[in-house]
Amino acid sequence: MADIFCLDPTTFRRSRHQTLVHQYESWGNIRADVIKRTGLERQETRIAHPRHMFLMNLKGAARRGEDFVDGRRVSFSARRPGSIIYIPADSEWTGWDEGDAIASYLLVSIAQEFADDAFEGFASYRRAGLPPWIGFRDNTIEVALQRIAAELRFPDPISTTMVESQVTQLFVQMVRLNRTGRKLAKGGLSTFDLKRVVGMMEPSPDAKPTLTDLAKELGISRFHFGRAFKQSTGMTPHAFIAQRRLVQSADMLRSTDLSATKIAMECGFASSSHLTTAFKRAFGTNPIEFRRKSRI
């Protein structure tokens, strides 16, 4: 029988074969918890709370399992470091997963009142319209969560202001994704075609397809491809490739001991300085400091 790992911001259950390390910080309406555990390859999980919840894998992967939201089964997808889960206030996520025995998570919980105030006067954008979302990737949200984690590890007198601004960005991006990025816009690429070109765009030191190459693969013009791709993903092909490279490099910094130069080459960056510039722009720190903080 699987042990239960209860991801509640105030209650954590220690299993018989589990080592659990728990660090947290609270800023009034917002709380961040980092949970590190070892010795548990299979776990059952439950999140049900009157606050909004963002959960991000920091280390370790869940490769198979089942997910249920408010008692309804939803499709399960493998969750690697950087994978994000959003659970609205008063919703419940339950399930189980199997994966790496060593893992860590960031859990950010936000009072309903904070979200209400953030969208006061914008009824059509209120958080009440945001559905649960299990196991997605988004660079903007990942960056905001990483910055909240940094404030947890190194709090100072102005951490509250920084954390509140990042949480506002979380909700703004969720609203945008809910309106556009999560739906195939009319006139966009088919699911099959999108999968084909995304496969070609996977970070690689050798394969760097041009916009012409991608359009040719589908037998359409560059202009038509660029427009259809943005309608399907909410991003231009160039921005999508840049995000994929950044996400892969962040994953490798967390999970490997390869040098920043080697990672830059593996992920398709022109040089290590190009990687450093991209990291500073996205995460506010250089790759070496990002790796150090992610392993604390």
C-alpha positions, -999 to +999 in steps of 0.1 A: +000+000+000+013+034-009+022+060+018+003+092+018+021+125+013-003+152+023+007+185+007-011+208+030+006+241+040+002+233+077+002+195+078+027+170+065+025+132+072+058+114+077+058+079+062+076+050+077+103+050+050+105+086+043+129+114+053+111+147+051+127+182+052+103+211+053+112+248+050+086+276+048+081+313+050+049+333+053+041+368+040+006+374+053-017+364+024+010+343+008+030+313+020+058+293+004+068+258+014+098+237+001+094+200+008+122+176+002+118+139+007+137+107+001+130+070+001+095+071-014+092+060-050+054+058-049+032+083-032-004+092-028-011+130-028-039+152-017-044+190-019-076+204-007-075+239+009-095+272+010-064+289-006-052+288-042-022+265-047+007+264-071+029+233-069+062+230-089+085+201-091+121+213-082+138+179-083+127+144-093+102+131-118+068+114-116+066+090-145+033+073-141+002+076-120-034+089-118-049+123-111-084+133-099-098+168-096-129+172-074-135+135-078-132+135-116-104+116-133-081+137-156-054+126-179-020+120-164+012+132-180+048+126-167+060+155-145+097+165-147+114+193-127+097+226-137+063+209-141+035+230-125+002+223-109-025+249-102-054+241-078-080+268-072-093+276-038-118+250-024-109+225-052-094+191-044-066+173-062-059+136-053-040+109-070-009+088-069+024+087-088+056+066-091+089+081-099+122+091-084+128+083-047+145+116-041+124+147-049+116+182-038+086+205-044+077+242-040+042+248-028+029+284-029-005+291-013-024+323-018-054+336+002-086+341-019-087+377-007-054+385-023-065+372-057-098+390-054-081+423-047-056+418-076-085+415-101-110+439-085-129+457-112-121+431-139-149+407-135-142+387-167-106+381-155-114+371-119-096+340-105-130+323-101-129+315-138-095+297-136-099+259-137-074+234-122-045+226-144-023+195-137+013+191-150+019+220-174+050+240-183+052+278-187+084+299-185+067+330-171+051+311-142+082+290-136+103+322-133+079+338-109+078+306-087+116+304-087+118+340-075+094+333-047+115+303-037+146+326-037+128+349-012+120+319+010+156+309+011+170+345+016+142+366+031+148+403+038+126+433+049+112+439+013+105+402+005+068+408+010+067+433-019+087+410-041+066+380-034+033+398-039+044+412-072+054+376-084+021+362-072+002+389-092+022+378-123+012+342-116-025+350-118-021+374-148-003+347-168-028+320-157-056+342-170-038+347-203-031+310-207-066+302-199-079+325-226-055+316-254-026+293-247-047+263-236-069+263-266-061+256-303-071+289-319-091+289-351-067+288-380-039+273-360-019+241-366-036+207-362-025+187-332-006+163-354+013+191-373+021+209-341+036+178-325+057+172-356+072+207-356+077+208-318+097+176-322+119+193-347+124+223-323+136+202-293+168+217-280+198+201-297+234+212-303+233+199-339+197+204-352+187+241-354+158+242-379+150+275-395+115+289-399+118+279-436+127+243-426+097+241-402+073+256-428+086+232-455+080+202-433+043+211-433+042+222-469+031+258-461+046+293-465+068+308-438+042+335-432+014+310-428+034+288-405+045+317-382+009+329-379-006+295-374+021+285-348+014+316-327-023+309-329-017+274-316+008+281-288+005+318-280+042+323-289+062+330-320+084+300-331+115+320-320+101+326-286+090+290-282+125+276-291+141+301-267+118+290-239+124+253-246+162+258-245+159+278-212+137+251-196+160+223-207+191+241-194+174+248-160+165+211-158+201+201-165+215+225-140+193+210-113+198+174-122+234+171-136+269+182-127+277+193-162+295+226-166+275+257-178+295+256-210+286+220-217+249+226-209+249+257-232+262+235-261+237+206-253+208+230-253+216+248-285+229+281-271+255+299-292+278+302-262+280+300-224+277+338-223+245+336-243+232+311-217+242+334-189+224+364-205+193+344-210+193+331-174+198+366-159+169+379-180+146+351-170+156+342-134+175+372-122+207+352-116+235+334-135+234+296-141+259+287-114+240+306-087+207+291-100+222+256-096+235+264-061+201+277-049+182+248-065+203+223-044+201+240-011 
